[in-house]
Amino acid sequence: MIVTRRTTFRLYPTKSQESKLHYWRRLHKDLFNACLYHRKTEYQRFGNSISYYDQQNILPDFKECWHEYKELGSQALQATVKRLDYAFQRFFSRLGGYPKFKSARHYRGWTYPGISGWKAHTTGDNGYLELSNLGQIQMRGKARTWGTPTTCTIIWKQAKWYASITVNCESKRETSTGAIGLDFGTYHAVACSDGTIIDNPKFLANTQQKIEQASKKLRRKRAPNFKKKIKASKRWRKAKKQISKLQSKVTNQRQDWQHKVAAQIVKNNSLVASEKLNIKGMTRKAKKGSKRKHQKTGLNRSLLDVGIGNLISLIKYKLDEFNGVFVDVPLKIAPSQTCPRCGHKNKKELSERVHNCEVCNFVADRDVAAAMVMLNYAKGLGTSLSNADAKPLSKTPQHCGGFRKVQQVKRQKPRT
């Protein structure tokens, strides 16, 4: 089975190469802002709606006026224009706000949507990245599976350069024919129907004190104020960099833990059942005037520290590699209130951490019992799982268009 996977490599450019990479990043930022200004003014002054194809067709004439853009590559420039179009599509679909002008410090990089303009000299373990008009850059990293490179994204993050490369490869993942139910939460990160409990690692909670101390130092430094034309002090930048470093470490720890947990679950099971959770609603901030505002803030922080939504996404895509099945159990089943042995429902308070059925006297951990109920529900679907398409009860995602569709359309002539 051919799948698309992404691997991120750390780049180690020379001083001259790094200077040129920063220069190219600013050029892509200026192109993004120019396209945004073009769309905005055309609509406000003349009532014209500018599409992606209109701006794409202007690029040849644009490069004749601004010669420095010639060395960036036509496909990379088209990807930057498409990035703005994607932002507008999200805005029109009510999935995001109106696109804003980007500053150099907030514009992270650019993309090569095809195989033109770059080449990866590697087999998935370290190697070199070759960019047109720049040369070879040493890179470090290791891919789990390697195949045919398709796209490359250059990223500037935390004062470091990265290359995020997607490849088409054959999935190589060991699995078993087991089945399991999962219950996610904050008291236990994951509770399995077989009795296994994975505790909450609390990466953010363990680092929160250091972040608060660094934030306190930051507030004592001279912060930038663009309206008053006040530049940030060097010590403010240093303190800001320290906070970003701590937050980045927490993110990397959480992501590494999530991948390991998802891989272990998928390795032993080809059927996974879990409750269909509304993460966005669960982490919504407290209503205005609420007396339990601080408690709600702490609960939201704990939920986001586990990263339930991303963990479920990782389990789903790892299951898809060998046509496994993921079942979304509807909320009406009420797994935490139902006995897995007799099916009797009894409402429990959040403080009750042990399930003790008054009908059949079945005793188990509350979260483990809920996971068992989810597994029973999945097994009860029977042969209907063959037509579930691995996502029987999940909402249909909203797509805002991608660069792959653009490549299928021939370049149009400019309007006269």
C-alpha positions in Angstrom: 0.0 0.0 0.0 1.5 3.4 -1.1 1.1 6.1 1.5 2.3 9.7 1.9 4.5 10.4 4.9 6.3 13.5 6.1 9.8 13.6 7.6 11.5 16.7 9.1 15.3 17.1 8.8 17.4 19.7 10.6 19.4 21.8 8.2 23.0 23.1 8.8 23.6 25.8 6.3 26.8 27.8 6.1 26.8 31.5 7.0 26.5 32.6 3.3 23.7 30.0 2.7 21.9 31.1 5.9 22.0 34.7 4.8 20.5 33.8 1.4 17.8 31.7 3.0 16.7 34.6 5.2 16.7 36.8 2.1 14.5 34.3 0.2 12.2 34.1 3.2 11.7 37.8 3.1 11.0 37.8 -0.6 8.3 35.2 -0.2 6.9 37.2 2.6 6.8 40.3 0.4 5.1 38.3 -2.4 2.5 37.1 0.1 1.8 40.7 1.2 1.7 42.0 -2.3 -0.9 39.4 -3.4 -3.0 40.2 -0.3 -2.8 43.9 -1.0 -3.8 43.2 -4.7 -6.9 41.3 -3.7 -7.9 43.7 -1.0 -7.6 46.9 -3.1 -9.2 45.4 -6.2 -12.3 44.4 -4.2 -12.5 47.6 -2.1 -11.9 50.1 -5.0 -13.3 48.3 -8.1 -15.4 45.4 -6.7 -13.3 42.8 -8.5 -12.7 39.4 -7.0 -9.2 38.2 -7.7 -8.7 34.5 -8.0 -5.6 32.4 -7.6 -5.3 31.9 -11.4 -5.4 35.7 -11.9 -2.4 36.2 -9.7 -0.6 33.1 -10.9 -0.7 34.4 -14.5 0.8 37.7 -13.5 3.9 36.0 -12.0 5.9 35.9 -15.3 5.5 39.7 -15.8 6.1 40.2 -12.1 9.5 38.5 -12.3 10.4 40.7 -15.3 10.0 43.8 -13.0 11.5 42.3 -9.9 14.5 40.3 -11.1 15.5 39.0 -7.7 12.5 36.6 -7.8 13.8 34.7 -10.8 16.2 32.6 -8.7 13.4 31.4 -6.4 11.7 29.1 -8.9 8.3 29.5 -10.5 6.7 26.6 -8.6 7.8 27.9 -5.2 6.3 31.3 -6.1 3.1 29.7 -7.1 2.9 27.8 -3.8 3.2 31.1 -1.9 0.4 32.6 -4.0 -1.6 29.5 -3.3 -1.0 29.8 0.4 -2.8 33.2 0.3 -5.6 31.6 -1.7 -5.9 28.8 0.9 -6.2 31.5 3.6 -9.0 33.2 1.8 -10.8 29.9 1.2 -10.6 29.2 4.9 -12.0 32.7 5.6 -14.9 32.2 3.2 -15.6 28.7 4.7 -15.7 30.4 8.2 -12.8 28.3 9.3 -10.5 31.2 10.0 -10.2 35.0 10.1 -9.5 37.4 7.4 -5.8 37.0 6.1 -3.4 39.6 7.6 -0.2 41.1 6.3 2.9 39.1 7.6 6.0 40.5 9.1 9.4 38.9 8.6 9.5 37.4 12.1 6.1 35.7 11.6 6.7 34.3 8.1 8.3 30.9 8.6 9.3 29.7 5.1 8.2 28.5 1.7 7.3 25.3 -0.2 8.4 23.5 -3.3 5.2 21.7 -4.3 6.9 19.5 -6.9 10.2 18.0 -7.6 11.5 21.1 -9.4 14.0 23.4 -7.6 15.3 20.9 -5.0 16.7 17.5 -4.6 17.2 15.3 -1.5 20.5 13.3 -1.5 19.5 10.8 1.1 18.0 7.4 1.7 16.1 8.6 4.8 19.1 8.8 7.2 20.9 12.2 7.2 22.3 13.4 3.9 22.2 16.6 1.9 19.5 18.9 0.5 20.3 20.6 -2.8 18.4 23.8 -3.6 18.6 25.6 -7.0 20.9 28.7 -6.9 22.0 27.8 -3.4 23.9 24.5 -3.4 23.9 21.6 -1.0 23.0 21.9 2.6 23.9 19.3 5.2 20.9 17.8 7.0 20.3 15.5 9.9 17.3 13.3 10.6 16.0 9.8 10.1 12.8 8.7 8.4 11.0 5.6 9.6 10.2 4.6 5.9 11.7 6.3 2.8 10.4 6.4 -0.7 10.0 8.9 -3.6 10.2 12.5 -2.4 7.3 14.7 -3.7 7.3 18.1 -1.9 9.7 20.1 0.3 9.0 22.9 2.8 11.8 25.1 4.2 11.0 26.2 7.7 12.7 28.8 10.0 11.7 28.0 13.6 13.4 28.7 16.9 16.5 30.2 15.1 17.0 26.9 13.3 16.4 25.8 9.7 14.4 22.6 8.9 13.3 20.8 5.7 10.0 19.0 5.9 9.9 16.5 3.0 6.9 14.3 2.0 7.6 11.0 0.3 5.4 8.3 -1.3 6.4 5.1 0.3 5.1 1.6 1.1 3.7 1.3 4.6 5.7 -1.1 6.9 3.9 -1.5 10.2 3.5 -4.7 12.2 0.0 -5.3 13.6 -2.2 -8.0 15.2 -5.8 -9.0 15.0 -6.7 -7.8 18.4 -9.5 -5.4 19.4 -9.4 -2.7 22.1 -11.5 0.1 23.5 -9.9 3.4 24.6 -11.1 6.0 27.1 -9.2 9.3 27.1 -9.1 11.8 30.0 -7.0 13.9 32.3 -6.9 11.7 35.4 -5.7 8.8 33.2 -4.4 9.8 29.8 -5.6 6.5 28.2 -7.5 3.7 29.8 -7.7 0.5 27.8 -10.4 -2.2 27.9 -7.8 -4.9 28.7 -7.0 -3.1 32.0 -3.9 -1.2 30.8 -3.7 2.4 32.1 -1.4 5.0 30.6 -0.8 7.8 33.0 -0.9 11.5 32.1 2.8 12.6 31.5 1.9 16.2 32.4 4.7 17.7 30.3 3.3 21.2 30.5 2.5 21.0 34.2 6.1 19.9 34.9 7.5 22.9 33.0 4.9 25.5 33.9 6.9 26.9 36.8 9.9 27.5 34.6 7.7 29.2 32.0 6.1 31.4 34.6 9.5 32.5 35.9 10.8 33.2 32.4 7.6 35.2 31.7 8.1 37.2 34.8 11.6 38.2 33.6 10.2 39.0 30.2 7.6 41.5 31.6 10.4 43.4 33.3 12.2 44.0 30.0 11.5 46.7 27.3 8.9 45.2 25.0 8.4 46.3 21.4 5.7 48.8 20.5 5.2 49.2 16.8 2.7 52.0 17.1 5.0 54.1 19.3 8.1 52.9 17.2 9.8 51.4 20.2 12.2 48.5 19.5 12.6 45.6 21.8 15.7 45.5 24.0 18.3 42.7 23.6 17.4 41.3 27.0 13.7 41.2 26.0 14.6 39.2 22.9 16.8 36.9 25.0 14.0 36.3 27.5 11.5 35.7 24.7 13.8 33.2 23.1 14.1 31.3 26.4 10.3 31.0 26.7 9.9 29.8 23.2 12.6 27.2 23.8 10.7 25.8 26.9 7.4 25.7 25.0 9.0 24.0 22.0 10.5 21.4 24.3 7.1 20.6 25.8 5.6 20.3 22.3 8.4 17.9 21.2 8.0 15.8 24.3 4.3 15.5 23.9 4.5 14.7 20.2 7.1 12.0 20.8 5.0 10.5 23.6 1.9 10.5 21.4 3.6 8.7 18.5 4.9 6.0 20.9 1.5 5.4 22.5 -0.3 5.3 19.2 2.3 2.9 17.7 2.0 0.6 20.7 -1.8 0.5 20.5 -1.9 -0.1 16.7 0.9 -2.7 17.0 -1.4 -5.1 19.0 -4.8 -4.2 17.6 -6.5 -3.8 14.3 -9.9 -2.7 15.8 -9.9 0.4 18.0 -13.0 1.9 19.5 -13.2 5.3 21.3 -15.8 7.8 22.3 -16.6 10.6 19.8 -15.3 13.6 21.7 -16.0 17.3 20.9 -12.5 18.6 21.9 -13.3 22.1 20.7 -16.4 22.2 22.9 -14.6 20.6 25.9 -11.8 23.1 25.8 -14.0 26.2 25.3 -13.3 28.9 27.8 -15.7 29.6 30.6 -18.7 31.9 30.1 -18.5 35.5 31.0 -19.3 36.0 34.7 -18.8 32.3 35.6 -17.7 31.7 39.2 -15.6 28.7 38.2 -13.5 30.4 35.6 -10.1 29.4 37.1 -11.2 25.8 37.4 -12.3 25.7 33.8 -9.0 27.2 32.7 -7.1 24.5 34.6 -9.3 21.8 33.1 -8.7 23.1 29.6 -5.0 23.3 30.2 -5.0 19.6 31.4 -6.9 18.5 28.3 -4.7 20.3 25.9 -1.6 19.0 27.7 -2.6 15.4 26.9 -3.4 16.3 23.3 -6.4 14.0 22.9 -7.4 15.2 19.5 -3.9 14.7 18.0 -3.5 11.3 19.7 -6.7 10.1 18.1 -5.6 11.4 14.7 -2.3 9.5 15.0 -4.1 6.3 15.9 -6.4 6.7 12.9 -3.7 7.3 10.3 -1.6 4.4 11.7 -4.6 2.1 11.4 -5.2 3.2 7.9 -1.8 1.9 6.8 -3.0 -1.7 7.0 -6.8 -1.1 6.6 -7.5 -1.2 10.3 -10.9 0.0 11.7 -11.5 2.9 14.1 -15.0 3.1 15.5 -16.3 6.4 16.9 -18.7 5.5 19.7 -21.6 8.1 19.9 -22.2 10.0 23.1 -25.7 8.6 23.6 -24.1 5.3 24.6 -22.9 7.0 27.8 -19.9 4.6 28.3 -18.9 6.0 31.7 -22.4 5.5 33.1 -23.0 2.0 31.7 -21.9 -1.4 33.1 -19.9 -3.4 30.6 -21.1 -6.7 31.9 -24.9 -6.3 32.3 -25.6 -3.0 30.6 -27.2 -1.3 33.6 -26.9 2.5 33.6 -26.2 4.4 36.7 -25.2 8.0 36.8 -21.8 8.7 38.5 -20.2 11.8 39.8 -16.8 12.8 38.5 -15.3 12.1 41.9 -16.3 8.4 41.7 -13.3 6.7 40.1 -14.4 3.1 40.6 -17.3 1.4 38.8 -19.3 -0.7 41.1 -22.5 -2.1 39.6 -25.3 -2.6 42.0 -27.0 -5.2 39.7 -24.2 -7.6 38.8 -21.6 -6.5 41.4 -19.0 -5.9 38.7 -16.1 -3.8 40.0 -13.5 -2.1 37.9 -11.8 1.2 37.3 -14.2 3.8 36.0 -12.2 4.6 32.9 -11.4 0.9 32.2 -15.1 0.0 32.4 -16.0 2.8 30.0 -13.4 1.5 27.5 -14.9 -2.0 27.8 -18.4 -0.6 27.0 -16.9 1.1 23.9 -15.3 -2.2 22.8 -18.6 -4.1 23.3 -20.4 -1.5 21.1 -17.8 -1.9 18.3 -18.1 -5.7 18.4 -21.9 -5.3 18.3 -21.7 -3.6 14.9 -20.7 -6.9 13.4 -20.3 -7.1 9.7 -21.4 -3.5 9.2 -17.7 -2.6 10.0 -16.7 -3.8 6.5 -18.6 -0.8 5.1 -17.6 1.7 7.8 -14.6 3.0 5.8 -12.6 3.2 9.1 -14.6 6.3 10.0 -18.3 5.3 10.4 -19.5 8.1 12.7 -17.0 10.9 12.2 -18.0 14.2 10.6 -17.1 14.8 7.0 -14.0 17.1 6.9 -14.2 20.4 5.1 -11.5 20.9 2.4 -10.5 24.3 1.2 -8.6 23.3 -1.9 -5.0 22.2 -2.3 -2.1 22.7 -4.7 -2.6 19.3 -6.2 -5.8 20.5 -7.8 -4.1 23.5 -9.2 -1.5 21.4 -11.1 -4.3 19.7 -12.9 -5.5 22.9 -14.5 -3.6 24.4 -17.5 -2.2 27.8 -17.0 -4.6 30.4 -18.5 -3.7 33.4 -20.5 -3.7 36.8 -18.7 -6.8 38.9 -19.0 -6.6 41.9 -21.2 
